[in-house]
Amino acid sequence: MTELELLGPRAHGEPCGQGVLKACAEDFQVDEVLDIPLSGEGEHLWLWVEKRGLNTEEAARRLARAAGMPLKSVSYAGLKDRQALTRQWFSLHLPGKADPELGAAEGDSLRILKRVRHSRKLQRGAHAANGFSLRLTQLRGDRERLEARLERLKAEGVPNYFGLQRFGHEGGNLLEARAYAERGELPVQRNLRSRLLSTARSYLFNRALAERVAVGSWNRALPGDLLAFTDSRSFFPAGEAECADPRLALLDLHPTGPLWGAGASSAGGAERELEAGIAAREDRLCAWLGEAGLAHERRILRLPIGSLTWHYPATDTLQLGFILPAGCFATVVVRELIDLLPAGHTDTPCEF
């Protein structure tokens, strides 16, 4: 499946150039932002872990093996990219036990940077945000256009698509989810079940967002929309007064799209018609999500980019820094800026 089929149209026009992301792990760095004060005592050992070329699930397995404990006793807030240098928290449940020796888990791909005791385990989704440091190399394009686009992204945000990595190679996760949905079955393995349900929800959300981007309403409230603040999971309906709320212009308040599950959406107006159309076209996938016991939830359509900075370490290299809410994808920010070339690509030098 193509990128356009899995995500949707760009909001800010054609890309301003081309470049490579992730030529090496250090080109894509992520730091989990956790707003939880750790007490220093309790039956849970929290670990601040740096990993390189290693996904979160494999890091958890290595920690569990080294500690001699079941994998279910290792918790983390969110999944981080494999092809990246990432720093994130894990917690180990150690009731009545001393800190284990974890040297066997460490190596070139994993380092434990900090250890702190706490009274509670780390819950999924507990982190407030992720800080990104991205380096785009082999950059080709017009710097004036790039500068103007970066200023625009900073001021207006980008469509909050789920990134391509959610769907697997060439959309393989989505194809597998569709196959289970057609059979009316759920995977027995918990991790696979979670991944495929998440993939299906993400795809349907992207379809709803793509339609709003196509008509230019992704970044403004319409009567009948359900609105949410950037860091809130609650939402409320928009009437005429809410559509004029000044917090919309400040990128604090946003229209939302559906994360399908059991129960009907409470959206009205044009958004209700849009969602009904998607549900009619994707009836089996929508029903499958409801049958799996997922509740209907919402996700903001517009992604504000916090603390966006940039500079050029070299004539063909652009360094970006920014903060995104948890569950949002740095790659959809880059997508509104340039076209990405495959890692390892070599071609003509920079045109700046």
Number of C-alpha atoms within 10 A of each C-alpha: 12 10 12 11 13 22 24 20 18 18 18 17 10 13 18 20 17 19 23 23 23 20 18 16 18 17 20 21 21 24 18 21 19 14 10 10 7 13 11 13 12 17 19 26 25 25 20 16 18 21 25 22 17 18 16 20 18 11 20 21 17 18 28 19 14 16 20 12 16 13 16 11 14 24 20 22 21 20 13 20 18 16 19 22 24 26 22 24 23 24 26 29 22 18 10 9 9 9 15 14 11 16 12 11 19 17 11 8 13 20 18 20 12 11 16 16 20 20 15 17 21 23 13 11 13 15 21 16 20 24 21 20 19 24 25 22 26 24 27 22 17 14 15 11 14 17 14 12 19 21 14 13 20 17 15 18 21 25 27 26 27 23 20 19 14 20 25 12 11 14 19 15 21 25 17 14 24 20 13 18 22 11 10 14 13 19 14 8 8 9 10 14 16 12 16 25 25 19 25 26 21 22 24 23 25 25 21 23 27 25 17 22 21 13 9 11 14 25 24 17 22 22 17 21 26 27 26 23 19 17 13 11 11 12 19 16 17 22 15 11 8 20 20 14 13 11 13 19 14 12 18 15 25 28 28 28 29 25 23 28 21 17 11 11 19 14 22 18 12 13 23 14 12 18 22 15 13 16 16 10 11 13 13 15 24 21 16 25 23 16 16 15 10 16 15 17 17 21 25 27 28 25 25 26 21 15 11 17 15 15 11 13 11 12 15 17 18 18 16 19 18 19 22 22 18 18 16 17 20 22 17 19 23 20 17 22 23 21 18 19 15 12 14 12 11 10 8 8 11 17 13 11
